[in-house]
Amino acid sequence: MAAGIVLMAAAIALLGYNRREDQRAGEEALELVSQIRQEISYRESLSDKEERFTDRDNEDTIVSETELSGDEAVTMIDGYDYIGILVIPSLGLELLVMAEWDYARLRIAPCRYTGSLETGDLVVSGHNYSRHFGRLKNLAAGEDVIFTDMDGNVCYYSVVETEILEPTAIEEMTDSGYPLSLFTCTYGGQTRVTVRCEYKNRGELV
């Protein structure tokens, strides 16, 4: 009886922790997107490329240029590089995407797993928080996904299909032939919910 009560209390505590983490992730996502949108607007307002990649007055935001999969612009916030904004309208999600992947970064924002926008093979991993990628499984074929890079270039995609992949299926994840793949772990980490997207059209922010 006592053991059962302890287990139940632990389960309730874990549920509360997960909910707090989910809320934290959602609040941080909104704040980060706001900062990045300001940065994109700033870059678009400048015509001299040399000026575009200088430090700003805000010490929390350092603009830099890096070569990860080509000459792509990134913005650094609190020590982390971001490559752009991912929007999934049907899920009400607007999220920053980090340039590099690891488990610590995933707690903050979705991360580029491999590939890039330029090479047409971008794979983005996100935590299964409901305010990150926890609702990917709800996406239906034909729904929109939009990615805006740090130069303000916009790429429009449509969802094609959803796959369930094993954690060991690395090649299937990264060499799918789709220009954009989004994935997250199922609870317990047993499999990967993977959404494949194809190009809808390309354009630039006005």
C-alpha positions as a printed NumPy array, in Angstrom:
array([[  0.   ,   0.   ,   0.   ],
       [  2.741,   2.449,   1.005],
       [  4.737,   1.614,  -2.122],
       [  1.673,   2.29 ,  -4.264],
       [  1.154,   5.685,  -2.667],
       [  4.811,   6.573,  -3.26 ],
       [  4.56 ,   5.56 ,  -6.932],
       [  1.382,   7.556,  -7.397],
       [  2.941,  10.618,  -5.785],
       [  6.   ,  10.255,  -8.033],
       [  3.766,   9.991, -11.12 ],
       [  1.847,  13.13 , -10.127],
       [  5.097,  14.997,  -9.481],
       [  6.438,  13.926, -12.888],
       [  3.24 ,  15.038, -14.614],
       [  3.48 ,  18.418, -12.911],
       [  7.118,  18.772, -13.931],
       [  6.349,  17.919, -17.557],
       [  3.55 ,  20.469, -17.655],
       [  5.805,  23.175, -16.232],
       [  8.514,  22.328, -18.764],
       [  5.957,  22.465, -21.577],
       [  4.762,  25.892, -20.453],
       [  8.332,  27.154, -20.084],
       [  9.188,  25.942, -23.586],
       [  6.164,  27.707, -25.051],
       [  6.867,  31.004, -23.307],
       [ 10.537,  30.961, -24.294],
       [  9.617,  30.153, -27.904],
       [  7.426,  33.259, -28.152],
       [ 10.135,  35.485, -26.728],
       [ 12.842,  34.069, -28.991],
       [ 10.722,  34.379, -32.143],
       [ 10.055,  38.032, -31.329],
       [ 13.794,  38.715, -31.051],
       [ 14.582,  36.898, -34.287],
       [ 11.835,  38.665, -36.257],
       [ 13.337,  41.971, -35.144],
       [ 16.732,  40.731, -36.313],
       [ 15.39 ,  39.716, -39.725],
       [ 13.747,  43.119, -40.147],
       [ 17.024,  44.787, -39.208],
       [ 18.968,  42.796, -41.789],
       [ 16.456,  43.548, -44.508],
       [ 16.746,  47.268, -43.769],
       [ 20.468,  47.296, -44.535],
       [ 21.973,  47.288, -47.985],
       [ 25.641,  46.944, -47.092],
       [ 26.475,  43.304, -46.364],
       [ 29.507,  44.249, -44.313],
       [ 27.288,  46.217, -41.935],
       [ 24.777,  43.374, -41.729],
       [ 27.051,  41.14 , -39.705],
       [ 28.259,  43.484, -36.959],
       [ 27.433,  43.412, -33.26 ],
       [ 24.297,  45.278, -32.217],
       [ 23.769,  47.47 , -29.151],
       [ 21.793,  44.64 , -27.506],
       [ 24.457,  42.448, -25.909],
       [ 22.077,  39.469, -25.752],
       [ 21.845,  39.314, -29.539],
       [ 25.055,  38.889, -31.528],
       [ 24.747,  38.634, -35.282],
       [ 27.246,  36.402, -37.019],
       [ 27.78 ,  34.565, -40.262],
       [ 28.864,  30.955, -40.376],
       [ 29.457,  28.119, -42.806],
       [ 27.46 ,  25.08 , -41.767],
       [ 26.04 ,  23.919, -45.075],
       [ 27.1  ,  26.862, -47.181],
       [ 27.199,  30.587, -46.457],
       [ 24.052,  30.921, -44.37 ],
       [ 23.328,  33.682, -41.897],
       [ 22.736,  32.844, -38.257],
       [ 21.807,  34.891, -35.22 ],
       [ 23.258,  34.123, -31.802],
       [ 21.111,  34.538, -28.711],
       [ 22.442,  33.575, -25.283],
       [ 25.28 ,  31.602, -26.833],
       [ 23.179,  29.604, -29.32 ],
       [ 23.058,  30.062, -33.113],
       [ 19.659,  30.102, -34.855],
       [ 19.066,  29.622, -38.58 ],
       [ 15.451,  30.7  , -38.931],
       [ 11.778,  30.451, -37.99 ],
       [  9.545,  27.423, -38.564],
       [  5.803,  28.075, -38.75 ],
       [  3.131,  25.338, -38.741],
       [ -0.164,  27.248, -39.047],
       [ -2.527,  24.338, -38.409],
       [ -0.838,  23.641, -35.051],
       [ -0.484,  27.304, -34.126],
       [  3.289,  26.916, -33.87 ],
       [  5.956,  29.526, -34.568],
       [  9.354,  28.25 , -33.471],
       [ 12.992,  29.145, -33.859],
       [ 15.344,  26.502, -35.226],
       [ 18.846,  26.19 , -33.812],
       [ 21.803,  25.666, -36.107],
       [ 23.126,  22.637, -34.227],
       [ 21.585,  19.67 , -32.45 ],
       [ 22.019,  18.209, -28.985],
       [ 19.719,  17.249, -26.103],
       [ 20.384,  20.424, -24.11 ],
       [ 19.481,  22.592, -27.117],
       [ 16.277,  20.618, -27.748],
       [ 14.928,  21.8  , -24.381],
       [ 15.11 ,  25.357, -25.712],
       [ 14.072,  25.067, -29.365],
       [ 13.888,  22.641, -32.294],
       [ 17.286,  22.005, -33.881],
       [ 18.691,  21.397, -37.337],
       [ 19.605,  17.69 , -37.302],
       [ 21.191,  17.601, -40.768],
       [ 21.026,  19.395, -44.113],
       [ 20.051,  22.956, -44.925],
       [ 17.485,  25.106, -46.675],
       [ 19.945,  25.818, -49.483],
       [ 20.728,  22.178, -50.262],
       [ 17.087,  21.091, -50.061],
       [ 17.559,  18.366, -47.458],
       [ 16.785,  20.047, -44.135],
       [ 15.936,  17.742, -41.226],
       [ 14.692,  19.385, -38.016],
       [ 14.381,  17.631, -34.668],
       [ 12.191,  18.9  , -31.849],
       [ 11.316,  17.891, -28.304],
       [  7.926,  16.283, -27.781],
       [  6.629,  19.214, -25.719],
       [  3.146,  20.05 , -26.989],
       [  4.394,  23.593, -27.721],
       [  7.317,  22.244, -29.725],
       [  6.895,  19.06 , -31.823],
       [  4.629,  17.019, -29.557],
       [  1.658,  17.401, -31.927],
       [  3.415,  16.564, -35.2  ],
       [  1.39 ,  13.35 , -35.433],
       [ -1.732,  15.511, -35.919],
       [ -0.486,  17.004, -39.2  ],
       [ -2.409,  15.913, -42.268],
       [ -1.245,  15.669, -45.872],
       [ -1.511,  18.998, -47.68 ],
       [ -1.104,  21.2  , -44.616],
       [  1.366,  24.068, -44.797],
       [  4.792,  24.391, -43.211],
       [  6.783,  27.617, -43.662],
       [ 10.468,  28.265, -43.012],
       [ 11.997,  31.748, -42.961],
       [ 15.784,  31.977, -42.872],
       [ 17.799,  34.727, -41.224],
       [ 18.023,  36.717, -44.465],
       [ 14.23 ,  36.835, -44.71 ],
       [ 13.958,  34.22 , -47.475],
       [ 10.782,  32.173, -47.159],
       [ 10.267,  28.58 , -48.255],
       [  6.756,  27.103, -48.381],
       [  6.146,  23.388, -47.968],
       [  3.212,  20.997, -47.91 ],
       [  3.004,  17.932, -45.699],
       [  3.201,  14.747, -47.768],
       [  3.155,  11.944, -45.213],
       [  3.927,  10.925, -41.655],
       [  6.222,   8.005, -40.912],
       [  7.186,   6.16 , -37.753],
       [ 10.91 ,   5.388, -37.764],
       [ 13.134,   3.456, -35.398],
       [ 15.916,   5.382, -33.594],
       [ 18.457,   3.379, -35.601],
       [ 16.977,   4.4  , -38.977],
       [ 19.452,   7.255, -39.473],
       [ 19.835,   6.908, -43.253],
       [ 16.068,   6.72 , -43.746],
       [ 15.727,   9.909, -41.728],
       [ 18.437,  11.948, -43.431],
       [ 18.383,  10.624, -47.029],
       [ 14.654,  10.593, -47.677],
       [ 14.731,  12.769, -50.807],
       [ 12.305,  15.239, -49.232],
       [ 13.411,  18.883, -48.931],
       [ 12.108,  19.115, -45.343],
       [ 11.621,  16.51 , -42.618],
       [ 10.461,  17.193, -39.064],
       [ 10.716,  14.614, -36.307],
       [ 10.279,  14.052, -32.601],
       [ 10.498,  11.131, -30.209],
       [  7.376,   9.361, -29.012],
       [  6.983,   9.297, -25.243],
       [  9.534,   6.861, -23.902],
       [ 11.782,   7.452, -26.909],
       [ 10.96 ,   4.154, -28.598],
       [ 10.248,   5.551, -32.091],
       [ 10.418,   8.791, -34.097],
       [  7.318,  10.515, -35.484],
       [  8.568,  11.895, -38.803],
       [  6.717,  14.346, -41.049],
       [  7.867,  14.604, -44.676],
       [  7.279,  17.805, -46.626],
       [  7.671,  18.812, -50.265],
       [  8.046,  22.263, -51.801],
       [  4.883,  24.262, -52.322],
       [  6.529,  27.367, -53.734],
       [  9.405,  29.673, -52.931],
       [  9.462,  33.391, -52.314],
       [ 10.871,  36.2  , -50.267],
       [  9.427,  38.325, -47.505],
       [  7.964,  41.579, -48.676]])
